[in-house]
Amino acid sequence: MKSKNKNSFLVYYDQKNLVDELSDTEAGELFKLILSYAQNGTAPTKEITAKISNPGIRMAFVAIKTSMDRDSEKYDAKCKANSEYGKLGGRPKKRTVNLKADG
């Protein structure tokens, strides 16, 4: 998931429904998993996720991870497109028109 030069990620309001099903402790565990994934770009191994006591945490993580991956792919594609546009010289300069009247 980790993208170059990216130091943030999106959280969607509809994901709140997933988190609301968890206790505060479980939500904290989920949040730590999400932050770790966003920062390191690697999902917890199956051994680690198997140790997560609540299957709800695992399900919520997988659902949120899917949207994070999708957003990361869109971000990378946008960066690539912007780079290609920049190689073309960028936006043409605007022509200036002299509106001063003689006289």
C-alpha positions in Angstrom: 0.0 0.0 0.0 2.9 2.4 0.7 3.3 5.0 -2.0 6.3 7.2 -2.4 6.1 10.6 -0.8 2.7 9.9 0.7 2.2 10.5 4.4 -1.5 10.2 4.8 -4.5 8.0 3.9 -8.3 8.4 3.6 -10.8 7.1 6.1 -14.3 7.0 4.9 -17.4 7.7 7.0 -19.1 4.5 6.0 -16.2 2.6 7.6 -17.5 3.9 11.0 -20.1 1.2 10.9 -17.4 -1.4 11.0 -15.6 0.2 13.9 -18.9 0.8 15.8 -19.3 -3.0 16.1 -16.0 -3.2 18.1 -15.3 -2.3 21.7 -13.0 0.6 22.3 -10.1 -1.7 23.0 -10.7 -3.7 19.8 -11.1 -0.4 17.8 -7.7 0.7 19.2 -6.2 -2.6 18.0 -7.7 -2.1 14.6 -6.4 1.4 14.4 -2.9 0.3 15.2 -3.1 -2.3 12.4 -4.3 0.3 10.0 -1.6 2.8 10.9 1.1 0.1 10.7 -0.2 -0.9 7.2 -0.4 2.6 6.0 3.1 3.5 7.2 5.0 0.3 6.3 3.0 -0.8 3.3 2.8 -4.4 4.5 -0.2 -6.2 5.9 0.2 -8.2 9.1 1.2 -11.7 8.4 -1.3 -14.5 8.6 0.4 -15.6 11.8 -0.2 -12.1 13.4 -3.8 -11.8 12.1 -4.5 -15.3 13.4 -3.5 -14.1 16.9 -6.1 -11.3 16.8 -8.7 -12.5 19.2 -11.7 -11.0 17.5 -12.7 -12.1 14.0 -14.5 -8.7 13.7 -11.2 -6.9 13.9 -9.8 -9.1 11.1 -12.9 -8.5 8.9 -12.8 -4.8 9.5 -9.1 -4.6 8.7 -9.6 -6.5 5.5 -12.4 -4.2 4.4 -10.5 -1.0 5.3 -7.3 -2.4 3.7 -9.1 -3.0 0.5 -10.2 0.6 0.2 -6.7 1.8 1.2 -5.2 -0.3 -1.5 -7.7 1.1 -4.1 -6.9 4.7 -3.0 -3.2 4.0 -3.2 -3.5 2.7 -6.7 -5.5 5.8 -7.8 -2.9 8.0 -6.2 0.0 6.3 -7.9 -1.8 6.5 -11.3 -2.4 10.2 -10.8 1.2 10.8 -9.8 2.3 9.0 -13.0 0.0 10.9 -15.2 1.1 14.2 -13.6 4.7 13.2 -14.2 4.0 12.5 -17.9 2.2 15.9 -18.2 5.2 17.6 -16.7 7.5 16.0 -19.2 5.5 17.6 -21.9 6.4 21.0 -20.6 3.4 21.7 -18.4 0.6 24.1 -19.1 1.2 26.6 -21.9 1.8 30.1 -20.7 -1.1 32.5 -21.0 -0.8 35.3 -23.5 -0.9 38.8 -22.1 -2.9 41.4 -23.8 -2.0 45.1 -23.4 -5.3 46.9 -22.7 -3.8 50.4 -22.3 -5.1 52.9 -24.7 -2.7 55.3 -26.4 -3.3 58.8 -25.7 
